[in-house]
Amino acid sequence: MAGRNHLYIPGPTNVPTEIMSAMNVVMEDHRSPIFPNLLKPILQDLKKIFRTETGQAFYFPATGTAGWEIALTNTLNPGDTVIIYRFGQFSHLWGQMAKRLGFNVEIHEEPWGTGIPLDKLQARLKADSAHQIKAVLATHNETATGVTSDISGVRKAMNAANHPALLFVDGVSSIASIDFRMDEWGVDGAISGSQKGFMLPAGAAILAFSQKALKATETSTYPRCFLDLTDQMNNNKDGYTPYTPSIPMLYGLRKALDLLLEEGMENVYARHYRLAEGVRKAVAAWGLTLCAQPGFESNTVTAVVVPADKDAREVISTAFKKYNMSLGGGLSELAGKVFRIGHVGDMNDISMLGALAGVEMAMLDCGFNITPGSGVAAAVEYYRATAN
């Protein structure tokens, strides 16, 4: 098929040409005296993305999933109690990981399409007068449902309960795309990955930890080796890593940071909001609904609920086979019930209009009762009215 595949999943995302070019480098010695000139500025500039001045940023040759494990095993002790609200596939997986790692996990079920219930969290923490709960695991952006939770509100709930638990945030599909303020929100561990807002291939866990979390590493007895923060800290202070890093990924990350900071983080957040809002206008024009309940809508991914007599998997298959376009599928209990449109990373108005046109064609081919051009027209009017 002529042309390229059009990638509209919520990760991995499109890698800009500038980043691909930056990654096309010859291999070099990661123990040379000039290697710190590459790594040290990267770690400093990552703090600007996490919006922290007091925390410390880290780069692991791993994944966002590894980031979950890094946060848990470097700061807690075997058998410690953690709390998580389950309202989608990725909050489910983080909770299951904590169980498999030997932690005592309080999993509280919430309807898929909602997020962290701040009132329930505050009440539960207030009831924990003995402070048995050592960490709150908060999924900022639940990619499976297109839901964003209020992390500022989570911190306020913790403070209102006067609870000392660590606050760990899964920001894999939010950081570098959706408003995130580590210091202001009192986040102790911020977890991200390279393949979404950072616009890189998968293969890096990108994290930041507060001084409180780093202090906790001194008393953690959990066995660890490759994912040990202490090894990173001991090497990073001199500009090196404890093991061989991917040189191309580091040069790609350098360029990604340049692009993000040149645009400005507030502008990055605003762009993602506009793109998402245009998609939401289109969904409404089609007469369809979001999986996300009002107030929880994500600005990096939209999960669209299909009518009961339709199968979202047919839309996804038609879009790929007939129009060379990739959409995200429904996961777990949402399989066949939703398809997901990613609007994260290197995207603009025209990118999203192409996505919406492809979705319309696929839905029409699958017998959806929608008016051709209705969603595209709604998005066009919104993007035109809000363009700078």
C-alpha positions, 0 to 999 in steps of 0.5 A: 500500500502506498504511503506510510502507516498512520499511527494513532495509538496512545503509544508508541507514538510517532517519532519526529524526523528530528529525533530520528536524525539525532539518533543516527549516530556512531557508537561511542565510549560511554566511559569516555571523559566527554560522556558526562557532557551528554548525560548530565544536561539530560538529567538536569533538563528532565527536571524541567519536564517533571517540574521539579527543582528539588527532586532528582531525575533518572534514566533507566534502559528499561520501560515504564513498567520497570518504572513501577517496579523501581518505585516500589522496590527501592523505597519500600520493604517486603510486606509493606502495605500500598493502596491503589484504585483500580479503574482500568487495565494499567492501574490493574497491572500496577496493583498486580505487580505490587502483589507479585512483588510481595507487597500487601496491596489494598486494591479498591475497585472503581467504575472504568471511566472514572478515576481516583475518588478523592473523598474515598482516598481521604477517608481511607487514609484518615482511618489508617491512624497507625500509618500502615499504608506506606505508599499511594499508587496513583495512575495519572492517565489511565490509557485503557479508558482515556481517563485522567485523575486529579493528582493535585487533589490526591496530594490534598487528600493525603495532606487533609488526612495528615498521612505520611505515605509516599505518593507514586504517580504513573505518568507514562501517558501523561508526563511531557504531554499533560500538565504535571507538577511534581514539586507543587503536587508533592509527588514522591515518585514520577514514572514515565516512559520514552514512547509517549510524550517524549516521542522516542522508541520504547526502551527507556524508563524516565523517572524522578524522585523526591528527596523523601523518596530518595531518603527511603532508599536508605532503609529499604531492604527489598532485594534489587540489582539492575533496577537499583536507584543507589547504583544510578545515583552513585554513577550519575553524580559523575555523569555516568551510568552503572551499565552500558546505555543506549547511545542512540536513545540518549541522543534522541532524548536530548533532541526530544528535550530540546523540542519540548523545551523550545515549545514550552511546557505550557504550550505543550499542555495547551496543544494536547488539550486542543487536539483532544478537544477537537476529537471530543467534538468529533465524537459528539458529532457522530452521536457516540460517547466517551468511556471517560465520565465527565471531568475525567477526559484525557488529553492524550487518548480518547476511548470511544464507546461503540453501540451495543450492536457493533464490535470495536475490533471490526473498526480497528481491523478495517482502519488498518487493513483498508486505510493503513491506520492504527487505532488502539483497541479496548483492553480487558473488559473493554475489548470490543466495546471501545476503540482508542484514538491517540493524540499524544506527542508529535501531533497537530491539527492536520494530524488529528483531522486525518485520524478522524477522517480515517475513523469515519471511513472505517465506521461507515464501512462497518455500518455505523449510522453516522453522517459522513464528514460530521466528525471531521467538520466539527473538529475543523470548526473547533480547530479553526476557531481556536488556532493561534 
